[in-house]
Amino acid sequence: MTYRGTPGSWPLSVFMLFFFEIVQMMVEETNRYYHQYLDALDGGQSSLPDMTVQEMGLFLAVTLQMGHDQRDTLSDYWF
């Protein structure tokens, strides 16, 4: 099935109109928590980059898809 609407009315576009700020806040808070966690450790800094909005979008997409797709183990969804 193909969607015949204009690009601005695609379901993802409409979703992002309402939830972009929430996803952006989730990214900011995830990164803040991660840095607080690192500060509490003895080692301190990490070379891992901060999470991006695109990465959070992918995480949410896979998490939503998990409810529609039955796999044998949890790791089957991620690898």
DASUL-V43601 format. One record per residue. N is the residue number from 1. PSI is psi in degrees with one decimal (NA if undefined). Layout:
n;psi
N;PSI
N;PSI
This chain:
n;psi
1;130.6
2;146.1
3;129.1
4;12.4
5;177.1
6;156.6
7;-33.8
8;-14.8
9;11.4
10;149.3
11;-40.2
12;-39.1
13;-43.1
14;-41.9
15;-46.6
16;-27.8
17;-40.1
18;-32.0
19;0.7
20;-44.7
21;-35.2
22;-43.9
23;-41.3
24;-40.5
25;-38.2
26;-40.1
27;-47.4
28;-44.1
29;-34.9
30;-45.9
31;-39.9
32;-45.4
33;-42.9
34;-44.0
35;-35.8
36;-39.8
37;-44.7
38;-38.6
39;-30.5
40;-21.3
41;159.9
42;-33.4
43;-34.9
44;-114.3
45;155.4
46;152.9
47;-1.4
48;137.6
49;162.5
50;155.3
51;147.2
52;167.8
53;-37.5
54;-42.1
55;-40.0
56;-38.3
57;-42.1
58;-41.7
59;-47.0
60;-37.5
61;-45.0
62;-40.0
63;-42.6
64;-40.0
65;-28.8
66;-28.4
67;-14.0
68;-6.9
69;117.0
70;121.0
71;164.6
72;-44.9
73;161.6
74;-37.1
75;-20.4
76;-24.5
77;-25.2
78;-13.0
79;NA
